[in-house]
Amino acid sequence: MVQSNIAIILAAGMGTRMKSNTLKPLHKICGKEMLRILISTLNKTKVEKIYVIIPPKADHIISLINNKNIEFIEQSNPNGTCGALIQAKEQIKNSENTLVLYADVPLIKESTINSLFNKHVKSKSEISLITSYKENPKGFGRIIRSNNKSITAIEEDKNIKNTIKKNIKEINVGVYYFKSQWLYHNISKIKPYNNEFLLTDIINIANIESKLITSIILDDLNEGIGINTMLDLSRANEILRKRLLENLMLKGINIIDPKSVYIDIDSVVRNNAILLPNTHISGKSIIGNYSEIGPNTTITNSIIGENSSIKNSIITESKIGKYCTIGPYSLIRDKSKILNNVHIGNNCEIKNSKIGNGTKSSHFSYIGDADIGANVNIGAGTVTCNFDGTYKNKTIIADECFIGSSTMLVAPIKLGKNSKTGAGSVITKDVPPNYIAMGIPAKSKKISDRKK
C-alpha cells in the first residue's frame, strides 16, 4: 500500500557530547522525552505513518513509545545521518512524500511542518527544507545559494574551509521533505566522508541533476534549536516552558510571575486558575477551574478539583476534590484521594488514604493507609500508626467522628460512626459507633453513659 505522507525520525544517535548514560532522544524537556515530543507534534500534522530509526539494543525506546502505529527500524552501524535513513529505504519506496527530521530538533511546531508540506506539494519540488538565520552560526550547516538565490548545497560547519562560507548566516534546521521516489533512487549515491554518510550531501546530487529545491524560513529561530549538550537541553527547557506559559496566559490563566513557574508539557491548567510564584506542575497533572496553586507548591501527576487552594505544599500521585484547602507546608502523596470541601491545614501528611467530604485536619497530623469518612474532625498531633515493622495496616474512621488531639491510632483499627477519642489516647481496639475511647491503652464507653 502506497502512503502519501510518511515521516522518518532519525533517533539512532548516542549523544556522546551530552556526557550522559541516557540516550539523547530520551532526555526530557518540560517533563517529556524529546522523541515523544516530536511524535506528539507529528501526530497533529498531515503525516500518515511514522518510522523511527533507533540504535541496537534499544528495546526501552520501543517500550517507552508503546505505539503500534509507529514502526522502529534498527541502525546497526552508526555511520551517519544518511546511513540511518538508508535503513528505511523500503518504506521510502512505498510512499509519495517523505519527511525526514532529527529527534534532537524537538521544538519544531506542527504549523511549521504543515507549511513545509504545503510548499513541497504546491511547488512540486524534489526537496523542500527549513532554514533559519543565526548571528553566530558556528556548529550549524550553512545554506549555499547561487546568484539567483537557488539552494545549491549544504556544507557542514566542520568541513567548511572557505572564509566567505564560514560567515554565511543562513543555516540548515534539519527538517526535509522529499519526493520519495527521487530520494529512493538517489540516496545510495552519497559518498562517505570520514566514514560518515551525510544526508546533507543529497542537496548536491539534486543540484547536479537540476532538480527543484525549495525552502521556508523559520520565523522563530527557537523552533530549530538542536540538542547536543546539556547546555542545549537547558535552553530548550527554557524555550518550551516559556511557550507553554504564554499559551496558558493567552487562554486566561493568571500566572503572577512566569519566570518562577514551571509546568510540564503533559499537564493541563483549566480556565481561570491562578498560579502563584514558585509553583511547579509536573507530569500529567490537571488543575481545575478557579483553583489557586502556590506560592511554593509542587503538583506531580495529580488532579486538583475546581475552586481549591493549595499553598506551600506538595501533592504527588493524588486526587484533590472541589473546594478543598490544603497547606501551608503539607504533603499529600501515594495515590491519596481527598474528596470535596476538605480542609488540610499546616504540617499535615497524608499517604495512600481516602478523606471524605467535609473532613478537617487543621494541623500537625499523619494519616497513612486510612479510609476516613465525611465530616470527621482530626485533632492536632493525630497519628495513624500504620506500620507494625512488617506490614502496613489500615485505619478506618467512619462519618462524624471526633479524633482528639495527639491520638495514636494503632492499626489495624476501626472507629464506628459518631465515635470519639480523648486527647492523648492510644487506641489499640476498635471503637463502636457512638462510643468514646480514652486513656493509654484506651478503654471505650458509650457516649450517653458518660457522667454529665
N, C-alpha and C positions, 0 to 999 in steps of 0.2 A: 504494500500500500504506500503510495507516494504522499508525503506530508508537505504542505505548502510552506510551513514556517517552523523550523526547529532551532533549538539553542544548544550550544555546546559550551559548558563551563570548564575551563582548564584549572583543575584543582589538585594537580599532582605534585606541586612544588613543596619541598620540605621546609622552606622558610628558615634556612640556617642563619640568616642575618638577624633573625629575631632572638637568637640565642635562647631558645626555649625547647622543651621536650614536646610541646603541643604542636601538632601540625598547623601550618599557617592558616588554612581555611577554617580551622576550628577555634581560632581566637575570637573572643566576643567583643562586640561593640554594642553598648547600651543593652547588655544582658543577652544578646543573641549572636550565635556564631556567624561569621562573615558569609559562609556558604549558605546558611539558612536565610540570611537577609536577602541575598541575591536571588535565591529560588523564590522567596515570597514576592519579590519585585517582578520576576519573570511571569509568575502566575497571574499577575494583573495586566499583562501585555497580550499581544496577539500571538505569542509563541504557543504552539500546539503540543510540543514534546520537548523535554529537557534531558540531555545526556551530560553526565559529569565524568571527567577524566580524573582518576584517583591513583595514588601510588600503590605499590604492592602491600599486601597485609594491612589493608585499611578497612576492615570489616566494621570498625567502630564508626566510621563515617556513614556507612550504609545503614547501620542500626540507628544512628542519630537522626538521619533524614527520615527513614521509615516511611517511604512513599513508593507504592507500587507503580506509580505513573512516571517515576524517574528511573532512568537506566544508568548504571555505573559501568565504566569501562576502565580497565587497569592499564596503566603505562608502566611496563616492567623495566624499561630502560630510560632513565631520566636524561634525555638528550635534546632538550629544548622545547620551546612552545610549539613549533611545527611538528616535532616528533610526537608531542602529545596529541595534536589534532589528527595526525595520520591514524591514530588508534581508532578513530571514529569514521574512517573513510567509507565504510559500507553504509553507515547511517546518513552520511552526506549524499551519497549516490542516490538514495531513495527519498530525497526531498527537493523542493524547488528553491528555497532560500534558507541559508544557514547563518544564524547569529553566533558569533564567537566572542567570548569575553572571559576575563580572568577573575578567579574567585577573590583575588586581593584588590579588586576595584568594586567594593560592595555598596557604595553610596549612590551609584547611578540611579536615576529615577525612572519609573515606568513611562512617564510622559516623554522623556528623552529617548528611550528605546523605541517607543511608538513613532516618534518623529523621524528617527533614523530609518525605520522600516518603511514609512510612507515615502520618504525621499528616495530610498533604494528602489522601490517598486515603480514610482512615478517616473524616475529618470532612466529606468532600465539599465542601471549600472551593473558592471560585474562585481565591483567592490564599492561599498559605502562605509565610511568610518567617522568616528567622532574625534575632533581635535579641540584643543584649547590653547590659550596663551598664558605663559608663565614668565614673570620677570626674571626669575633665576631658574633656567631650565635644566640645570645640572642633574644628571641621572635619568633624564627623560629622552625618549626617541624624538628626533626632530623631523618635522614635515618638510620635505623638499619639494618645491614647486618650480614649474617652468616660467618663462617670461609671460605666458598667457594665464598664469595662476593655476594651471592644472597640477595635480599631485603627481609627482614622478617617482618618489621614493620615500621611505622612512629609514633614517640612519640612527642606529643605536648610539647613545652618548659615548660609550666606551670605545666605539670603533671610529669616531669622528676625529680626523687629523686636521681638517681644514678649519682655520680660524673663523672664516665667514659663516660656515655652517654651525660652528660652536655657538655663535651669537644669535642664531635663529630662535625666536621666542615661541613659535607655534610648535606645540608638542602633540604627540600621539597619546590618546587616553587609553587605548587598548580595547576598544569595542568596535566590532566589524560586522557588517552584513555582506554575504557573498551570494552570487548566483551559484547554486550548489553544483550544477553540472560542470561549470567552468572550474570551480575550486577542486572538484574531484579529479579532473583531468590534468591539473597543473600543480597540485600540492607536492607531488613526488619530484618535481623539477628543482626544488630548493636544495642547494648545496650546503654542506656543513661549514661552520666557521668555528674553529677551536672545538671541534667535536659536538657543536650545537647546531641544530636546525632551527632557524629563527623564522617565525611566522611573518615578521615584517618584510622579509625578502620577497614575499608574494606580490608586493606592490611593484617591485622592479619587473617581475615577469609580466604583470598586467600592462605596465607602461611600454615594454618592448613590443607587446602584441597590439598596442594602440587601443587597449580596452578602456572603457569609461570608468573613471574613479571619481566618486563624489564624496562630499563630506558635509557634516553640520558642526557648528561650533558651540561649545558649552557656554551658556550664559553664566552659569555658576561653576567656577573652577573647582569648588569643593566636591562637586559630584564625582570628579575624576580622580580623587585622591587615591594613590596606590599605597598598600600597606606592606612595607618591607622591614620595618624596625618597630620596636616598642614605642619609640617616639611618634612614628606614623600612627600607630594604634591609638595613642593618647589623643592625637589631633583628630582622628576620625570619631572618637567618642565625643569630643567636644562639639564637633560639627553636627553629628546626628542628634545629640542632646538638644542643641540649640534649635534644630529643625523641629524636633518633637514638641518642645515647649512653645515655640512660636505658633505651631498649628493649634495647640490647645488654647492659647490665648486668643487666637482669631475665632475660636469656637465659643468664646465667652467664659473660659476658665480663668479665675482670678489667681494669678501667680505673683505674689508680692515681691519676691526677689529672685528672678530667674537664674541669676548667677550661682545661687546656693541650692537650687532644687535639682534633683536628679530623678529621671524617670526612664524605665526600660521600654524598649520598643513594643513589647507584647502587653504592656499594662494599658488600662483604659481608665480615663477620668471622665465622669459624666458631667452634664450641664450644671453650671452654677456652683460647682465645687470651689473651694478655696484651698490653695496650697501655700502654707506659710514657710518662712525661711528655714533652710537646712532640713528639708523634707526629702526622703529617699523612697521612691516607689519602684519596686523591682519585681522581676519575674512576671507572672500572669496575674497581676493584681487588678482589682476593679474598685474604683472609688465612686460611691453613689452620688446622686443629685443632692446639691446643697450641703454636702458634708464638708467639714473643715479639718484639714490634716496639718499638724505641726503646731508650733515650731519643733525642731529637733526630733523628728519622728521618722521611723523606718517601717514601711509596709512591704512584706515579702510574700508573694504568692497567696494573697489573702483578698477577701471580699469585704468591703465596708459598705453597709447599707446607707440609704439616704438619710440626710439630716443628723448624721452622727458626728461626734467631735473626738479626735484623737490627739492628745497633747503630750509632747515629750515622752513618747512611749514607743515600744517595739511590738509589732504584730507580725507573726510568722505562721504560715500554713494554717490560717484560721478564717472563720467567717463571723463577721460582726453584723448584727441586725440594724434595724432602723431606730433612730432617736436614742442612740447609746452615747454615753460619755465615758471616755477612758483616759486615765492619766491625771496628773503627770507621773512619770517615772514608773510605769507599769509594763509588764511583759505578758503578752498572750501568745501561746505557742503550741506546736504539735497538734494540729487539727482540732483545736478548740472551737466550740460553736456557742456564740453569745447571741441570745435571742433579742427581742425588741425592748426598748425603754430600760435597758440595764445600765447601772452606774458602777463602774470600776474606778475607784479613786487612786490615790497615790501609793506607790510602792507595793503594788499587788502583782502576784504572779499566778497565771492560770495555765495549766498544761493538760492537754488531752481531756478536756471537760466540756460539759454542756451546762450553760447557765440560763435559767428560764426567764420569761418575761417579767420585768419589773423588779428583779432581784438587785440587791445593793451589797457591794463590798467596798466600803469607803476608804479603807487604808490598812496597810501592813498585813497582808494575808497571803497564804499559799494554798491554792486549790489545785490538786493534781488527781487525775483519774477519777473524776467525780461527775455525778449527774445530779444537778441542783434544780429544784422546781421553781415555780413562779412566786414572786413577792416574798422572797427569803431575805432576811437581814443577816449579814455575816459580820460579826463584830471584829474590831481591830485585833490583830495578832492571832487570828484563827489559822490553824494548820491542819490539812488533811494528811495524816501520817500514812502515806500510801505504800511505802516500801518496807518490807519486813526483812530485808537482807538477801532475799532470793526472788521474790515475786512482787509485782506492782498490783496492789489490791484496790478495790473500788469503794468509794463512799457515795451513798445515795441519800439525798436530803429532799424530802417531799415539799409540796407547796406550803407557804405561810409559816415556815419555821423561823425561829429566832435563835441565832447562834451567839452566845455571849462572848465577850472579849477574851482573847487568849485561850480559847477552847482548843484542845487537842483531840482530833477525831481519828482514832486508831482503826484503820481499815483492815479487813472488810467490815463495813458497818452500814446500818440503815436507820434513818430518823424518819418517823412517820409524820403525817400531815399535822401542822399546827403544834409540833413539839418544840421544846426549848432546851437550852443548855445554860448552866450558870457560868459566870465569869471564872476563868482559870480551871475549868473542869477538864478531866481526862476521860473521854468517852470510849469505853472498850466493848460495850454491848449495845445491841440495837435498842432504840428508844421508841416505844409505841406512840401512835397518834395521841395528841393532847396530853402528853406526859412531859415532865421536866426532869432533866438529868443534871446532878450536881455532885461535886466532890472529886477526890483522887483516890482510887478509881471512882467514877461517878455511880450513884445509885438513882434510880428513876422513881418518881412519884406522879400520880395523876394530878394534873394542874388543879382540878376542883377540890382535891384533898388537902392542898396546902393551907396552912393557917393564915388567916387574914390579919 
